[in-house]
Each structure stands twice: as C-alpha cells, then as structure tokens.
Amino acid sequence: MPEGDSVYRAAARLHAALAGRVLTTADLRVPAHATAALAGRHVLEVAPRGKHLLTRLDGGLTLHTHLRMDGRWEVYRPGERWTGGPAHQIRAVLGTDGATAVGYRLPVVELLRTADEERAVGHLGPDLLGPGWDAAEAVRRLLAHPERPVAEALLDQRNLAGIGNVYANELCFLAGVTPWTPIGDLPRPDRLVERARQLLDANRLRPGHITTGDTRPGRRHWVYGRAGRPCPRCGTQVLTATRGTPPQDRVAFWCPYCQRGPAPAAGPTRGRPGPGGAGRRRGR
C-alpha cells in the first residue's frame, strides 16, 4: 500500500493535468459506473485524503479512488502512447484537451456526491499532509488502545492517515523501539507523531520515502528493506519478520541493538546480530 506522500504527489500530478479543464473523455471501467456520463464536466480539483484520491467535478460529483498495493495513475500528453499496462488493467480514463489521466489496477473506483465524501473517508484519522492536521487528536487516537504494537497502531488509518509500512518501520527505529512495543510504553508518543509529520512533509514532493537524509540509493532508509545488511547507525545486522496475520500481515524490519522492546513471538527472521548482539541494549 502506498505511503501518504506518494498519494500526495499523485494528487498534485493529477490536479496539474486536469483541474480547471473540461472533461472531453470520461470512462469508468467498473460495472457500477460504466454508464456514468461525465464528459462535459469541469474538474474542480484533485485532493488527497490520507491514501485516498478525491477528484471533484462540477455538479457536486466526486470520483473516489484508492491505489492500495498495485494501483497507479499515469498522465499522458495528447497523442502519447499509454504505457502503464495492458488495456484490461485500465479502470478509469479522464481526458481533457491537454492531458489524459489513466488509472491502472485501481481496486477502488467510486463515483459519489461530493456532499457524501465523508462516507468514503470520514473514518480516517487526522491527515498527516492535510490542511486540518491535528497532532493532539492523532496522539489521543493512538493511545486509546495503549496495548497495541506501535507499528500496528501507526498503520491504522483511523488513528492518523498517511503512514504505510515503510514509515511504520522507520519511525519505530527513530523512536528506538521494536515494532512490537506497546504504543502506551512510549514515554513521548507526541514526538513520534511529530516525527511522522516531518518525514511525510519532507518527502511529499520527492520520491523515495527518505528517512536518513541521504538521497543516495541504498542509504535512504535506516532499516526498511535492509534485512541481513548492517544498520547504518551501529553496524548490527538488521532483522526481519512477518508482523500481523494474513491478509493484513506486514514485514517488519528492526535493529536489535538500536531498538529496545519485545521481539516477534514466532516466525523466521533473516540476518544475524552483529556488533552488540540481539540481547545488548544501549543505555536510555
């Protein structure tokens, strides 16, 4: 599932291509909306809400889409060949005289009244990249269930909207706790929330979800995707395990030297502890 900053960039790209223009082509290739007549409507804006995209049209209509794991929107100039995937993967086409936006493998394509948008996104917590960001409310929601593991609580979009598995793992590292640590055990959960906001804001206009400050390939993350490789901070080999249960299971990454707290109850890990070992901890 994409991170909130990726969805923010997708919304900005679609907004630049479509907003203020009249739809000359509109084709929603899902049974529920296959006959929808949208051509001739003005595109007012394309706005992100957490990991959701809201394309608002005149006449009080909104096209709600969600990328989840494999979906993506591509924007093409007039006459440009569509290269985002085979035709049978196309779920939505929105075209103007200046550009065509093509949605591939979109698992959610929903046309609804703009007044009813809350039906689709009203369950979400404060949006990390939204204009109404409320850090105190995000902390309150996270601590409503203090026994939940940190990573699981961060990934729950009802607590705060926009964090995916990359940031969930990296935020645990930056907080110095393993992904299985109960959220209520953090001495300053407000700092975790503020760091989440800072990271997504820093990356909202660039790809890569960079958390280390180093944009070079292979150095962008502290632990995510680094199983069996040395931790950039201490040199200990990064471990990995499956967290959660199918179909919502996620892969966790952590440094057993830099991060304190519980390890996975069961399941394989890859990589071996290096300097410091699995049981040694820095003083805190």
N, C-alpha and C positions, 0 to 999 in steps of 0.2 A: 504494500500500500504506500502511495507517495507521501512524502513529508509535506507539511503545510507550506513551506517556502516554494516547493515545486508547483503546487497548485496556484500559489500567488503569481508566479511567473507565467503560468499557463493563462490565467485570467488576464494579466496585463497584455499578453500577446494577442489574445482574442479581442480584448477591448480595443487595442490599437487598430486591429484589422476591420472590426465590424461596427463599433459604436458610432452613432451619428449617420449611418448609412441605411439605405432601404434594402431589404432582402429581395433579391431577384430570383433566388433559388432557396427552397427550404424543403428538405427531405428527411423525415424521421423514420428510420427503417426498423421500427419496432411495432409489433401488432397493435398496441394500444393507441398509437398516434400516427399510424401510417397514412391516414387520410387528412391529417391536420393541414389546413391551408394557411400558411404563414407568409408566403410571398406577398410583398407589398407593405409589410410592416417595417417600421423603423426599429433598429436596435438602439436601445437607450444606453445600456451599459452591460458589461460583464464583470461580475463581482465575485470574489472568493468568500466562502464562509467555512473556515476550517479547511477540510479536504473536499468541500463541495463547490461546484461552479454554478452560478446563477446568471443566466443570460436573460436580461429583462427587455421585453418588447413593448412597443406602444399598444394601447388597447387593454393593458392590465394583464399581460401574459408573461410567464417566466418559464424558460427551459432549464430544468434542473438536471445536471449530470454529475456523475461521480466516476473517478478513474479507477479506484481500488488498485489491484495489482498490475493489470496489463493495459488498462485504457490509456488513450492519449488523444490529444487534439493536434492536428497539423494545419498550418495555414499556407495556402498556395496563391501565387500570383495568377492573373488571367493567362490561360494557355499553358501553365506549368503542369507537368505530369505529376499525378498523385502517386507518391512512392511510400506511403506509410504502411501499406499492407495490401493484401488481396481484397477485391471488391466485396467478398462475402463477410469481411470483418467490419465494414463500414456500418455504423449505427446512426449517424446524423451528418447532414450536409447543410451548411448555412452559407449562402453565397451572396455577394454584392457585386457592384460593377468594378470594385477594386481588389477584391480578395475572396477566396473561398476557404472556409474552415471545415475540415473533415474530421469527424470523431470516429476513431477506430477502437473496437473491442470495449466499448463503453458498457459496463454492466448495469448502469442506471441511466435511463433516458426518460424523463418525466416532464410532461407539459402541465402546468398548473397555473391557477390565477396568482398574480403577484401578491394579492392580499392573503393568499393561503401559504406563502413560503414557510411560515413557521411550522406548518405540518411536516415539512421535509427536513428542516434544520433547527426547529425550536428546541430539540432535545440537547443540542450541543452546549458545552460549557463556554466560558469566555474564549474569544478567538485571539490567539497569540499575535496575529498580524492584523486584527480588526481595529476599526476606529473606536470601538467601545470596550477595549481591553480593560479588564478589571482583575488586577492581581490578587486583591484580597478575597474576591469571590472564588477564584481558582484555588487558592490555599484552603479556603473553607470546604470546598467540594472534595479536595484531595484528602483532607483529614476527617471527613465524615465517616470513613472506614479506615481507621488507623492501622488495622491488621493487614491491609492489602500490600503485597510487594510493591516496591517503588516503581519498577518498570511497568507492571500491570496497571497501576494507578495512572501513570503518565500516558499510557496508550489508550485509556478510556476517554473517548472524545466527549463524554458527558461531564468530565472534570475540567478539562481545558482542551481546546480544539486546535489541532495542527501538528501534534507530535506523532511521528512514526517510529519504526524500530531503530533506525539509525540514531536519532536523537535520544530515544529512551536509553539505549546503551551508553552513549557518550555522556549523557547527563549523570548517570549513575557513577561513571568513572570520575567526572569532575566533582561530584559530591563525596567521593571516597567511600562509596558503599557498593555492595554487590546488588545485582538486580532483584534478589530475593529478600532484601532487607525490608521489614515493615515500614511503610511511609511514616507511621507515627513515631518511629525511633529516630528520625532525623531531627537534630537539635534546632535547625533553622530551615524548615521547608520553604519559607518565603524566599530564601536565597536560591533554592533550586528553581522555583518558578521564575524569578528574575533572570537567572542564567538562561532558562529556556527561551524567554522573550528575547534576550540579547542575541542568542545564536540564530534564531529564525530571522530576526530583523537584519542581522549582518549578512545573511545568505539569501535574502529574498530576491536579490537582483543578479545572483550569480549561481551557477550550478555547482554541485559537489558536496553540499552539506558540510562545509569545512568547519571543524571544531578546534583544531590545533592552532589555527592562524597561519599554517603553512600550506600554500596552494599547490605545492609540487605533488605529482602522482605518488601514491604510496605513503604520503605523510599527512594526509588531510584529516585522518581520524586517530583517536587515541587507542581504541580497542575494536571498534566495529570493523568486521571483515579481516581481522588480524590474527585469527586462530593459529597458534603454533609459532607466531612471529614474536620478536621481542617487544615489550612495552616501550614506547618511545621515551617514557619518563625514567623507568628503573631498570629495564633490560630483562625483566622476568617474562617468560613466555605467556602469551595471552591464551586463556582457556575459553572453551565454548561448550554450550549445552542447549538442549531444547527447553524452552520455558513455556508453561501452559499446557493445554490439551487441545487436540485437533477439534475443529478446523482452525482454532484461533491460536495455535501454538506459534511461537516465535523463537528465533535463535538468539541466545544471549551470549555476550562476549564480556569478559572481565579479566582484570589483572589481579591475581591472588595476593600480590604484595601491596599494591596501591589501594585496594578496595577491601574494607572490612565488612563483616556480616556473614549471614548464612550462605552456604553453597547449595547447589541443587540436591534435592533429596535422593534422586536417582537419575539414571541416564548417562550416556557416554560423554566424555569430554575429550577434546583433542589438544595436543600440546602438553608439554611437561613444565612444571615450575622451574624457573631458572634461579638467578640470584635472589636470595631471600626465602625461597621455598613457599609452599602453599600455606603453611601454618604461621609464618612470621608476619608481623604487622608493624608498621611504623607507629610510633607514639603519636597520639592525637589529643 
